[in-house]
Amino acid sequence: MSDIFSPIRLGQAQLSNRLVMAPMTRSRAEQDGSPGELAADYYSQRAAVGLIVTEGTQPSDDGQGYLTTPGIYTDAHVAGWKAVTSAVHTMGGRIYIQLMHAGRMSHPDNTAHHRQGVAPSAIAPGAPMFTATGMKDIPTPRALTTEEVRQTVQDFRFAARRAIEARADGVEIHGANGYLVQQFFAPSANLRTDEYGGSIENRARFAIEVASAVAEEIGADRTAIRLSPGTTIGGIDEGAEGPDLYRYLVGELDKLGLAYVHVMHTGNEALLADIRKRWHQALIVNRPGRGREEIGSDIASGLADLEAYGQMILANPDFIDRLKADAPMNEADRSTFFGGTAKGYTDYPTQPDATGVTEAAQ
């Protein structure tokens, strides 16, 4: 277990340990997309982990998909995130803002402009989404023009600059979980006939251009990307060429010298091993549902440099202390994951006051 508590250099940031808070949507932003008033408390409470990766944060109006998710492209957004990063840094932590364009995973009822979602092609994901008036089917998105794809690359660039203005330590591009970047990878979402569709190289082009633009704007050593090879979230089907697309993509990203790649692992061990061989910077591995007894196993084996955890850190602001003390963990209260108040957000108990479950879960 000692390896997980050893320091590591990640781009420009020196981390105190190798445990990462995975990005988790909490839907508690203000109506204008600024972080909610409790966000600084929420993130700073968890600053003892080596790195915090924030909830998905839209880089533009069209990047929003869900209700009350934050943005990072207006002055108000920057001011709100600056309060968050300051609180985390005061506690000795490091924080990357995740840039997430939802693409077709969007509903007009959830956005201020009420426009149709945008995507590589006009193909609905075939999934429902929560709105203010209940669950609704996600409508068919509008296909981006080639010029609009290029403009979206610039939207990521601009948002990355704004994140650094908000004093984030870096940004993580969300290229996973069925959102816009991954939509370009998948034949189930991308039927384009221009340079962004068809071949493996073309379907990987958008992700590479986004990473290149962000790295050029803020430095490769403050730029990272999250990938989820093989995931089927949001109607994604990457097809038989999926593994080879990721082998090509990671090789091209490696040339940029990014701070890290963050893999949400869904079970293809051979592909993960190939990513490890092709990637020469830090690799973060997140295995959803990994048990406490397995914490540190990927670091110990050399497969990963860092490991990311979601619900365990969500429910345990003193996650690091509990691991070191072999103390029991709070259970996450799923009913408070999205939206709401301090309940299930900033009120999880810490040792020695913890009882093993949250008040909200009792």
C-alpha positions in Angstrom: 0.0 0.0 0.0 3.0 2.4 0.5 3.3 3.0 -3.3 -0.1 4.8 -3.5 1.1 7.3 -0.9 4.3 8.1 -2.7 4.6 11.5 -4.4 4.7 11.9 -8.2 5.2 14.7 -10.7 2.3 15.2 -13.1 3.2 17.8 -15.7 3.7 21.0 -13.9 2.1 19.8 -10.7 3.8 17.9 -7.8 1.3 15.5 -6.2 1.5 14.3 -2.7 0.2 10.8 -3.5 -1.1 8.7 -6.4 -4.8 8.7 -5.7 -7.1 10.7 -7.9 -10.7 12.0 -7.4 -12.5 10.9 -10.6 -14.7 13.5 -12.4 -18.3 13.2 -11.2 -21.3 15.2 -12.4 -23.1 16.7 -9.4 -25.5 19.1 -11.1 -25.3 21.9 -8.5 -24.1 24.8 -10.6 -25.9 28.1 -10.8 -28.3 28.8 -13.7 -25.6 30.8 -15.5 -23.2 27.8 -15.3 -21.0 29.2 -12.5 -20.0 26.7 -9.8 -22.5 26.6 -6.9 -21.9 28.3 -3.6 -20.9 25.0 -2.0 -18.5 23.8 -4.7 -15.4 25.3 -3.0 -16.3 23.4 0.2 -17.0 20.2 -1.7 -13.7 20.1 -3.5 -11.5 21.5 -0.8 -12.8 18.9 1.7 -11.2 16.3 -0.7 -7.9 18.1 -1.3 -5.8 15.4 0.4 -6.0 13.2 -2.7 -3.1 13.6 -5.0 -5.3 15.2 -7.8 -8.9 16.3 -8.1 -10.4 16.1 -11.5 -13.6 18.3 -11.5 -17.0 17.4 -12.8 -17.5 17.8 -16.5 -17.5 21.5 -17.4 -18.8 22.7 -20.7 -16.5 24.7 -23.0 -19.4 26.5 -24.7 -23.2 27.0 -24.7 -23.6 24.1 -27.1 -21.4 21.9 -24.9 -24.1 21.6 -22.2 -26.2 18.5 -22.0 -27.5 18.2 -18.4 -29.3 20.5 -16.0 -27.2 22.8 -13.9 -23.7 21.7 -15.0 -20.9 24.3 -14.8 -19.2 26.1 -17.7 -15.7 27.6 -18.1 -16.0 30.3 -20.8 -17.4 33.4 -19.2 -16.0 35.9 -16.7 -18.6 34.7 -14.1 -17.5 31.1 -14.7 -13.8 32.0 -14.2 -14.6 33.9 -11.0 -16.6 30.9 -9.6 -13.9 28.4 -10.4 -11.2 30.7 -9.0 -12.9 30.4 -5.6 -12.8 26.6 -6.0 -9.2 26.3 -7.0 -8.1 28.8 -4.3 -9.9 26.7 -1.7 -8.2 23.5 -3.0 -4.8 25.1 -3.2 -5.1 26.5 0.4 -5.6 22.9 1.6 -2.5 21.8 -0.3 -4.3 20.1 -3.2 -4.1 20.1 -7.0 -7.0 20.4 -9.3 -7.7 19.9 -13.0 -10.9 21.2 -14.6 -12.4 18.6 -16.9 -13.6 20.1 -20.3 -16.7 18.2 -21.4 -18.8 18.8 -24.5 -21.9 16.6 -24.2 -22.5 16.5 -28.0 -25.7 14.5 -28.7 -26.1 13.6 -25.0 -28.2 16.8 -24.5 -31.8 17.9 -24.2 -33.0 21.4 -25.3 -35.0 21.7 -22.0 -31.7 21.5 -20.0 -29.9 24.5 -21.7 -30.3 28.2 -21.6 -30.6 28.5 -25.4 -32.9 25.5 -25.8 -31.2 24.6 -29.1 -31.0 21.1 -30.6 -27.9 19.2 -29.5 -25.0 19.0 -31.9 -23.0 15.9 -32.9 -20.8 14.3 -35.6 -24.0 13.0 -37.3 -27.7 13.4 -37.0 -28.2 10.2 -35.0 -30.1 10.1 -31.7 -28.4 8.0 -28.9 -31.6 6.1 -28.2 -31.5 7.0 -24.5 -33.6 9.0 -22.1 -32.4 12.0 -20.1 -33.5 13.7 -16.9 -35.0 17.2 -17.4 -36.8 19.7 -15.1 -40.1 18.1 -16.1 -38.9 14.5 -15.8 -37.4 11.8 -18.0 -37.5 12.5 -21.8 -36.1 10.8 -24.9 -33.0 12.6 -26.2 -33.9 14.1 -29.6 -31.9 13.7 -32.8 -29.0 16.1 -32.8 -27.9 18.4 -35.6 -24.8 17.3 -37.5 -22.0 19.8 -37.2 -20.6 21.2 -40.4 -16.9 20.8 -41.1 -16.3 24.4 -40.2 -18.3 24.0 -37.0 -16.2 21.0 -36.0 -13.1 23.3 -36.4 -14.8 26.0 -34.3 -15.5 23.5 -31.6 -11.8 22.7 -31.4 -11.3 26.4 -30.8 -14.0 26.4 -28.1 -11.9 23.8 -26.2 -8.8 26.0 -26.7 -10.6 29.0 -25.3 -12.1 27.1 -22.4 -8.7 25.7 -21.5 -7.2 29.3 -21.4 -10.1 30.3 -19.1 -9.5 27.4 -16.8 -5.9 28.5 -16.4 -7.2 32.0 -15.7 -9.2 30.4 -12.9 -5.9 29.1 -11.6 -6.6 25.4 -12.3 -3.4 23.3 -12.4 -4.5 22.0 -15.8 -7.4 20.6 -17.8 -8.6 17.1 -18.6 -10.3 16.8 -22.0 -13.3 14.5 -21.7 -12.9 12.0 -24.5 -15.0 9.2 -22.8 -18.4 8.1 -21.6 -20.3 8.7 -24.8 -19.8 12.5 -25.1 -18.7 14.5 -28.1 -15.1 13.4 -28.5 -16.0 9.7 -28.2 -19.0 10.2 -30.5 -16.4 10.9 -33.3 -14.8 7.5 -32.6 -17.9 5.4 -33.0 -19.6 4.4 -36.2 -22.8 4.3 -34.3 -22.6 8.1 -33.9 -20.3 9.2 -36.8 -21.3 8.6 -40.4 -19.4 11.6 -41.7 -17.8 11.6 -45.2 -15.4 14.5 -44.6 -12.0 14.4 -42.9 -13.6 13.6 -39.5 -15.3 10.4 -40.5 -14.7 7.0 -42.1 -11.2 5.7 -41.4 -9.6 5.2 -38.0 -7.4 8.2 -38.6 -10.3 10.4 -39.5 -12.4 9.4 -36.6 -9.5 10.1 -34.2 -8.8 13.4 -35.8 -11.1 15.6 -33.7 -9.7 14.3 -30.4 -6.1 14.9 -31.7 -6.9 18.4 -32.9 -8.6 19.3 -29.6 -5.6 17.9 -27.6 -3.2 19.7 -29.9 -5.0 23.1 -29.6 -5.3 22.9 -25.8 -1.6 21.9 -25.4 -0.6 24.8 -27.7 -2.7 27.2 -25.7 -1.8 26.3 -22.1 1.1 23.8 -22.4 1.2 20.1 -22.9 2.3 19.7 -19.3 -1.1 21.1 -18.2 -3.1 19.1 -20.7 -4.6 15.7 -20.2 -7.4 13.5 -21.7 -9.8 10.8 -20.4 -10.7 7.8 -22.6 -13.1 4.9 -22.1 -12.3 2.3 -24.7 -15.2 -0.1 -25.4 -17.8 1.7 -23.3 -21.4 1.6 -24.7 -22.7 4.5 -22.7 -25.2 6.7 -24.7 -25.6 4.3 -27.6 -21.8 4.2 -28.4 -20.6 1.3 -30.4 -17.0 1.6 -31.6 -17.2 -1.6 -33.7 -14.5 -4.1 -34.4 -11.9 -1.4 -35.2 -12.4 0.2 -31.8 -9.2 -1.2 -30.1 -7.1 -0.3 -33.1 -8.5 3.2 -33.1 -7.3 3.6 -29.5 -3.9 2.1 -30.3 -3.5 4.7 -33.1 -5.0 7.5 -31.0 -2.7 7.0 -27.9 0.3 6.8 -30.2 -0.5 10.1 -31.7 -1.4 11.7 -28.4 1.9 10.4 -27.0 3.8 12.6 -29.5 2.2 15.7 -27.8 3.7 15.0 -24.4 0.5 15.5 -22.5 0.6 15.4 -18.7 -1.5 12.1 -18.5 -4.0 9.8 -20.1 -6.9 8.8 -17.8 -8.5 5.5 -18.8 -11.9 4.4 -17.5 -11.3 0.7 -17.9 -14.1 -1.5 -19.1 -12.4 -4.9 -19.3 -10.1 -5.2 -22.3 -6.9 -6.0 -20.4 -4.9 -6.6 -23.6 -5.8 -3.1 -24.9 -5.0 -1.5 -21.6 -1.6 -3.2 -21.6 -1.0 -1.9 -25.2 -2.0 1.6 -24.1 0.6 1.3 -21.2 3.3 0.4 -23.8 2.4 3.2 -26.2 2.0 5.9 -23.6 5.2 7.3 -22.1 3.8 9.8 -19.6 1.7 9.3 -16.6 -1.2 6.8 -16.9 -4.3 7.0 -14.6 -6.5 4.0 -14.4 -10.1 4.0 -13.1 -11.8 0.6 -12.7 -15.5 1.4 -11.9 -16.6 -0.8 -8.9 -13.0 -1.6 -7.8 -13.2 -2.9 -4.2 -11.2 -1.3 -1.4 -9.1 -4.4 -1.1 -7.8 -3.9 -4.6 -6.7 -0.2 -4.1 -3.1 0.1 -5.3 -3.0 -3.1 -7.3 -2.5 -1.4 -10.7 0.2 0.8 -9.3 1.9 -2.1 -7.6 1.9 -4.1 -10.9 3.3 -1.2 -12.9 0.2 -1.0 -15.1 -0.7 2.5 -13.8 1.1 5.4 -12.2 -2.1 6.6 -10.5 -5.5 5.2 -9.7 -8.8 7.2 -9.8 -11.8 6.6 -7.5 -15.3 8.1 -7.7 -18.0 7.2 -5.2 -15.5 6.3 -2.4 -14.0 9.8 -2.5 -17.4 11.4 -3.0 -18.6 9.8 0.3 -15.4 10.1 2.2 -13.8 13.5 2.2 -11.0 12.1 4.4 -10.5 9.2 2.0 -6.7 9.3 2.4 -6.8 9.3 6.2 -9.3 6.3 6.2 -7.0 4.3 3.9 -4.0 5.0 6.1 -5.9 4.1 9.3 -7.7 1.1 7.7 -10.9 2.8 8.9 -14.4 2.0 7.7 -15.7 4.0 4.7 -19.0 5.9 4.5 -21.4 4.5 1.9 -22.4 6.9 -0.9 -26.0 8.1 -0.9 -27.1 7.7 -4.6 -30.3 9.7 -4.0 -28.2 12.8 -3.6 -25.7 12.4 -6.4 -27.4 14.9 -8.8 -28.7 18.3 -7.8 -29.9 19.4 -4.4 -28.2 21.1 -1.4 -25.4 20.3 1.0 -27.0 16.9 1.8 -24.9 14.2 0.2 -22.5 16.9 -1.1 -20.6 18.6 1.7 -22.1 16.9 4.8 -20.4 13.5 4.7 -18.8 12.9 8.1 -15.1 12.5 8.7 -13.2 10.5 11.3 -13.5 10.3 14.2 -17.1 11.5 14.0 -18.0 9.1 11.2 -20.4 6.3 11.9 -19.8 4.3 8.8 -22.8 5.7 6.9 -23.9 9.2 6.1 -26.9 10.8 7.9 -28.5 10.9 4.4 -28.1 7.2 4.0 -29.5 6.3 7.4 
